[in-house]
Amino acid sequence: MTGKREKIIEVRGLKKTYGGEKKRGYKGLTPTLDVLKGIDIDIYRGDVVCLIGPSGCGKSTFLRCLNRLEKPTGGTIKFEGALVDEAHIDKLRQKMGMVFQHFNLFPHMTVKQNLEMAPVLLKLKSKEEASKRADELLARVGLSDKADVYPASLSGG
């Protein structure tokens, strides 16, 4: 089967520099650190992409820039053809999710309640639909028995 692959993410010249700011009590500008130095990548529907590198090389910074948790210093990011910028971020975040290395669940809510919260708050699903989807996701990863457990009683990653 031949056909054009659907590009989901397009990144051109992505740069992220920390520092170079005027801070109180500091003479001059703070030192700069160039973390991302002109990243170009295309990611197509169905691709599996791994970011590999030593600690501190910019993997997490790159991912955080994709959904504007970090504002890039330069370059462009497109998601499904739309520019990822302040004007479009809310719509983008309805379609793009992230799981952080150090994630946090709300401790006063069960695992299932944590899974249900975002789709209901964003009005993407009714409470019943979100509940059903949470059950499906927990079953998919073999954690159905943890649905009504509070995060403090969980261990491991």
C-alpha positions in Angstrom: 0.0 0.0 0.0 1.4 3.4 -0.9 0.2 6.6 0.3 1.3 9.8 2.0 2.1 9.4 5.7 0.3 11.9 8.0 2.7 14.2 9.7 1.7 14.8 13.3 4.6 16.9 14.7 6.9 19.1 12.8 9.7 20.9 14.6 12.1 23.3 12.9 15.1 25.1 14.4 13.9 24.5 18.0 16.1 26.4 20.5 15.9 26.7 24.3 18.4 28.8 26.3 18.2 29.3 30.0 19.7 32.3 31.7 20.8 35.6 30.2 18.4 37.4 32.5 18.8 40.4 34.9 18.3 39.2 38.4 18.2 41.2 41.6 21.5 41.0 43.5 23.4 39.8 40.4 25.6 42.2 38.5 25.0 41.9 34.8 23.1 39.1 33.1 23.0 35.5 34.5 25.1 33.0 32.6 23.4 31.3 29.7 23.0 27.6 28.9 22.0 26.5 25.4 20.0 23.3 26.0 18.3 22.9 22.6 20.4 24.1 19.6 18.2 24.0 16.5 16.3 20.7 16.7 14.6 19.6 13.5 12.3 16.5 13.5 9.2 15.2 11.8 7.0 12.6 13.5 4.3 10.7 11.6 1.2 9.0 12.8 2.1 5.5 14.0 5.8 6.4 14.6 7.5 5.3 17.8 10.1 7.8 18.8 12.7 7.4 21.6 14.7 10.2 23.0 18.0 8.8 24.3 20.8 10.7 25.9 22.6 11.4 29.1 21.0 13.3 32.0 20.8 17.0 31.3 21.1 16.8 27.5 17.6 18.3 26.9 15.2 15.3 26.5 12.7 16.6 29.0 13.1 20.2 27.9 12.3 19.2 24.3 9.2 17.4 25.4 8.1 20.3 27.6 8.6 22.7 24.7 6.3 20.5 22.5 3.2 21.4 24.6 4.5 24.8 25.8 5.2 23.9 29.4 8.5 25.6 28.4 8.5 28.5 26.0 11.1 27.9 23.3 13.7 30.6 22.7 13.5 30.1 19.0 12.1 27.9 16.2 8.7 26.5 15.4 6.6 23.6 16.4 3.5 22.4 14.5 1.1 19.8 15.8 -1.4 18.4 13.2 -0.5 21.3 11.0 -1.3 24.0 13.6 1.4 26.3 15.1 2.0 25.5 18.7 1.9 29.0 20.3 0.0 30.8 23.1 -3.0 31.3 20.8 -3.5 27.6 20.1 -2.2 25.9 23.2 -5.6 25.1 24.8 -6.8 23.2 21.7 -3.5 21.4 21.4 -3.5 20.3 25.0 -6.8 18.6 24.5 -5.1 16.2 22.1 -1.5 15.9 23.4 -0.8 14.3 26.8 2.4 13.8 28.7 3.4 11.5 31.5 6.3 13.0 33.5 9.2 11.1 35.0 8.1 12.2 38.4 4.3 12.3 38.1 2.0 13.2 40.9 -1.5 12.0 41.6 -3.8 14.0 43.7 -3.5 12.3 47.1 -7.1 12.9 48.2 -8.5 11.1 45.2 -8.4 7.5 44.2 -6.4 6.3 41.2 -9.7 6.1 39.2 -10.8 9.5 40.3 -7.4 10.9 39.1 -8.0 9.4 35.7 -11.5 10.7 35.4 -10.8 14.3 36.4 -9.3 15.8 33.3 -11.7 14.6 30.7 -14.7 15.7 32.9 -13.2 19.1 33.7 -12.3 19.7 30.1 -15.9 18.7 29.1 -14.5 16.0 26.8 -16.5 13.2 28.4 -19.4 12.9 30.8 -18.7 11.5 34.2 -20.1 8.1 33.1 -17.9 8.0 29.9 -14.8 9.0 31.9 -15.5 6.3 34.4 -15.8 3.7 31.7 -12.6 4.9 30.0 -10.7 4.9 33.3 -11.8 1.3 33.9 -10.6 0.4 30.4 -7.3 2.0 30.9 -6.7 0.4 34.2 -7.6 -3.0 32.8 -5.3 -2.4 29.9 -2.2 -2.1 32.1 -3.3 -4.7 34.6 -4.3 -2.3 37.4 -8.0 -2.8 37.7 -7.6 -3.8 41.3 -6.0 -0.4 42.1 -9.0 1.7 40.9 -10.3 2.5 44.4 -6.8 2.8 46.0 -5.4 6.1 47.2 -1.9 7.0 45.8 -0.2 6.9 49.2 -0.8 3.2 49.3 0.9 2.6 45.9 4.5 1.7 45.5 6.8 1.5 42.5 6.7 3.4 39.3 
